[in-house]
Amino acid sequence: MTGIDTELYPKAETRHNKTSSAFKNAKKALRDERISGLTGAFLALFIWGHLLAESSIIFGKEVYDIVANFMEVTIPLAQPVIFIVTIAFFVHFIWASRKIPGKLRERKRMLELGQKLQKSREGWQQDPKSDIKLRTHFETSLWITQVRTGMIVLAAGSFHLVLVTWNLFSDMGYLGQAHGFNADLTVARMSSGLWILYSVLMASVVAHMAIGVYRLLVKWLADTWFVRNYAKAFFYLLFTFYIVLGTITIVTASGAWEGLLS
């Protein structure tokens, strides 16, 4: 269909025309969604494996050292992966951040929306047909949490990526270590106070990852046999499993078990 040129709408174009601005904007939006979605999916898969590998310290320092040596020496996978993950990390942030409110007024509105959602349960006794008070909405609550955790992950995650890269490729001058990771270094760092930072990072990463996976499933598979309830169940499974696993890992690495047992 060609563009419509009338006196009322001069040179108006149908939105289905491939040269129309509406079509170009929709095409760009789809491209942006694919970039943020694919990088997010890659990072989610990485987080699954990374937290599983880190949790090996639960079974003892020897097991942790075996896993670290396997990933860094036997098959030198950690070195190239850190560069790929860093690139994907910042590409994902750039493309996903387009949905973050940029103006101060928008951020204030988002804060007000979050506060109303938290207080909305107080209004459950109102008339079911009333739309005066804002009610709790699962999808909106997830989006707000994802934005907030995303900002935390950007700050704390950047520090973590720099520290890991430094570890892998330079002499840390600590515990006689040349490069790479070992259990003694990890425990020493965590017990020195870094467990606080990594606790916040872990919780934020797990929440952000679980919400991101849920939204990807709903966005691309909700109209198939994989219904929304399946996606929601998978979200709760991911979040619960990795929060529990991450908590046990941090408690073990920080030496808290020993303190409790003693």
Secondary structure as the mmCIF struct_conf table of DSSP 4:
data_model
#
loop_
_struct_conf.conf_type_id
_struct_conf.id
_struct_conf.beg_label_comp_id
_struct_conf.beg_label_asym_id
_struct_conf.beg_label_seq_id
_struct_conf.end_label_comp_id
_struct_conf.end_label_asym_id
_struct_conf.end_label_seq_id
HELX_LH_PP_P HELX_LH_PP_P1 THR A 2 GLY A 3
STRN STRN1 ILE A 4 ILE A 4
BEND BEND1 GLU A 7 TYR A 9
TURN_TY1_P TURN_TY1_P1 PRO A 10 LYS A 11
STRN STRN2 ALA A 12 ALA A 12
TURN_TY1_P TURN_TY1_P2 ARG A 15 HIS A 16
BEND BEND2 ASN A 17 ASN A 17
TURN_TY1_P TURN_TY1_P3 LYS A 18 THR A 19
BEND BEND3 SER A 20 SER A 20
HELX_RH_AL_P HELX_RH_AL_P1 SER A 21 GLU A 54
HELX_RH_3T_P HELX_RH_3T_P1 SER A 55 PHE A 59
HELX_RH_AL_P HELX_RH_AL_P2 LYS A 61 ASN A 69
HELX_RH_PI_P HELX_RH_PI_P1 PHE A 70 THR A 74
BEND BEND4 ILE A 75 ILE A 75
HELX_RH_AL_P HELX_RH_AL_P3 ALA A 78 ALA A 96
HELX_RH_3T_P HELX_RH_3T_P2 SER A 97 LYS A 99
BEND BEND5 ILE A 100 ILE A 100
BEND BEND6 LYS A 103 LYS A 103
HELX_RH_AL_P HELX_RH_AL_P4 LEU A 104 LYS A 119
HELX_RH_3T_P HELX_RH_3T_P3 SER A 120 GLY A 123
TURN_TY1_P TURN_TY1_P4 TRP A 124 GLN A 125
BEND BEND7 GLN A 126 GLN A 126
TURN_TY1_P TURN_TY1_P5 PRO A 128 LYS A 129
BEND BEND8 ILE A 132 LYS A 133
HELX_LH_PP_P HELX_LH_PP_P2 LEU A 134 THR A 136
HELX_RH_AL_P HELX_RH_AL_P5 PHE A 138 PHE A 169
BEND BEND9 SER A 170 SER A 170
BEND BEND10 TYR A 174 TYR A 174
TURN_TY1_P TURN_TY1_P6 LEU A 175 GLY A 176
BEND BEND11 HIS A 179 GLY A 180
HELX_RH_AL_P HELX_RH_AL_P6 ALA A 183 ARG A 189
HELX_RH_PI_P HELX_RH_PI_P2 MET A 190 LEU A 194
HELX_RH_AL_P HELX_RH_AL_P7 TRP A 195 LEU A 221
TURN_TY1_P TURN_TY1_P7 ALA A 222 ASP A 223
BEND BEND12 THR A 224 PHE A 226
HELX_RH_AL_P HELX_RH_AL_P8 ARG A 228 ALA A 253
TURN_TY1_P TURN_TY1_P8 SER A 254 GLY A 255
HELX_RH_AL_P HELX_RH_AL_P9 ALA A 256 LEU A 261
#
